[in-house]
Amino acid sequence: MNQYLNKLFLIILILFSIDIQAQFNPQVELSKKEAEELFPFYFPNVNQFNYYQDENELEKINRTQQSKNWEKFKELLEDYVQQFAIENFYKDTRLIWQLAKMEELYGDLEKAKSLYRLALKHHQSKIDLRQMEIFLDSVKLEQTDDYVPIDYYYELVDFRKSIDTLVPPRGILLSMGKQINSNMADYAPALTLDNKTIIFTSKRSISGSLLSNNSNEDLYVSVQIDGMWQDAVPIRGINSRNNEGSAALNAEGNEIIFARCGSYDGFGNCDLYETHLQEDSTWSKAVNLGANLNSKAWDSHPSLSITGDTLFFASDRIGGFGLSDIYFSVKNEDGQWSAAKNLGPVVNTRGNEVSPFIHPRHQILYFSSNGHLLNFGGFDIYKSNSKMFLWDEPQNIGPLINTEGDEYYFTIDSESEDLFYAGSSSMRSHNLDLFSFPLPMEAQPGANTKVSGVVTDTVKGKPFRGIVSIVDIENGIEIAPKFTREDGSFEFNLINNANYVMVVQSDELFRIEEMFFLSGDTVMNKNIDPMSSKIRFKSIEFEENSAKLRPDMYFDLDKVVDFLLDYPEFKLKISGHTDSSGDEIRNKSLSQERADAIRDYIILLHPIDPSRVVAEGFGNSKPVVSDEQTDDDRRLNRRVEFEIYRPDSN
């Protein structure tokens, strides 16, 4: 059975291999000018030596600072900081902060933000509290996005299921089932390019005596046939008495790189090994990747570029930025792996960076970290784009994936549809199982087109504080809603050339919907009128002596319906009023008929509980204009008012 799976594994990969798109060329050497054109700051010495120090230059910097020649001080400080090696980032963090302040005051605001981020990500605990407060005050420029709490997000989804313009997202966390998961820990998945074969790590293998059983990490494989995952089986020829796990596949599927721990031929406690699929469909004896790549410490979590010539992995070796960093190695023309290099201070922090995953179709690195600034729990998943093998500021992929717990040991399918990762089920909170989840917009590799704007309260003339949601009506990709910032602004990164709906809402605002086709970076400013306790719509004016609804009333009535659907805790009171013309009894009856007609439209044609809507006619007993003189006076009095309220506040 296992031999059959190995053969099928190879055949599937050959049949379904995809075109190799533009990939990394890490051996291209960039000039300082070229690098600075791509990124605000470039640190060429990070992998050259441990620490940079020039006493003469430091003396010049100090003299210039004392003379308060700030422009020259910024120039000298920038030249010095850009010479930093790894140790400088935690030993000389003060200089990074000083340069950030100079850029903020006399230079480039975007550079200042980048430097503040670096200072916060690399400071050590020996920096006093006051200094940290300065850092935190300075990073206010960051304006970190304020995501809506995840529970409330799903409430919004549930409330909108009956509204056809807001298609509920397809998001659901799915266990990969008993064919994959066991009653022991299962984690660290890797997929083939056709997404039909998965290999992963499992502790289901037990070794030892009956009195002292020990779980042993092994690699397992499963193939998908007719949409169903087959029972996972151990990969023979690779698994041993040692622990094997965290595997990566090359594009052809005939090479596996994995971690093995405690082996006699290892350099550290865990090393990276490679094995090849042979003509007889068995795997060759695993070979240690050597001292150029492995260290005396822990080396694991490999990920291969689609071209197979660049390997990313995690290591807690001495000489990094933090507890565990991400490194890379490049295969030379002779097929040997070059000396591992640190990925640098933008991706790596003073904390832990693990589980790198390089997307097979895009120059994007995903990884897990507990050291970056925007964080929802322990380890969160981030993504970073590559430009000529330099990495931009990592972005948190949002609360739809990242929770209060830890997210790592993951992979993404080649079509960017689903993320597969290890998590704890509610029934076995300490046991890892493999799950899949639809890849949300924040994690999509193509989500790099900016939609931004400002929402303004036109009544108060102030920034509006509420929720902005974007709904993908074309692909069904989830997008986590955000609160507007203090200045009323919002920002989303979306996939270009697609149709969306933008929704603005709060407890005091009717939902505003606007469909738009995204073509390039777009600014969408909104002016809104908050909802008062009583609302009138100009469109809802009945014909004289008539209680029949007209089609032009439906648009505003649907706004009321949408609000009630979005906020089930609210109730509605409809008050009908007439002018003073005619008989008082007839006026009261007519106003009641009009209020009832609106109520019937709301509760009979929409899924709204009748107990939430009350209709009452007041005739001409509550005029707006007491002494009617003109047709305009009578029109003002001939009205329908909507009062939306919470039951405990009425």
Secondary structure by P-SEA (a helix, b strand, c coil): caaaaaaaaaaaaaaccccccccccccccccaaaaaaaccccccccccccbbbbaaaaaaaaaaaaacaaaaaaaaaaaaaaacccccccccaaaaaaaaaaaaccccaaaaaaaaaaaaacccccccaaaaaaaaaaaccccccccccaaaaaaaaaaaccccccccccbbbbbccccccccccccccccccccccccccccccccccccbbbbbbbbbbbbbccccccccccccccccccccccccccccccbbbbbbcccccccccbbbbbbbbccccccccccccccccccccccccccccccccccccccccccccccbbbbbbbbcccccccccccccccccccbbbcbbbbbcccccccccccccccccccbbbbbbbbcccccccccccccccccccccccccccccccbbbbbbbccccccbbbbbbccccccccccccbbbbbbbbccccccccbbbbbbbccccbbbbbbbccccccbbbbbbbccccbbbbbbcccccbbbbbbbbccbbbbbbbbbccccbbbbcccccccccccccccaaaaaaaaaaaaaacccbbbbbbbbbcccccaaaaaaaaaaaaaaaaaaaccccccccccbbbbbbccccccccccccaaaaaaacbbbbbbbccccc
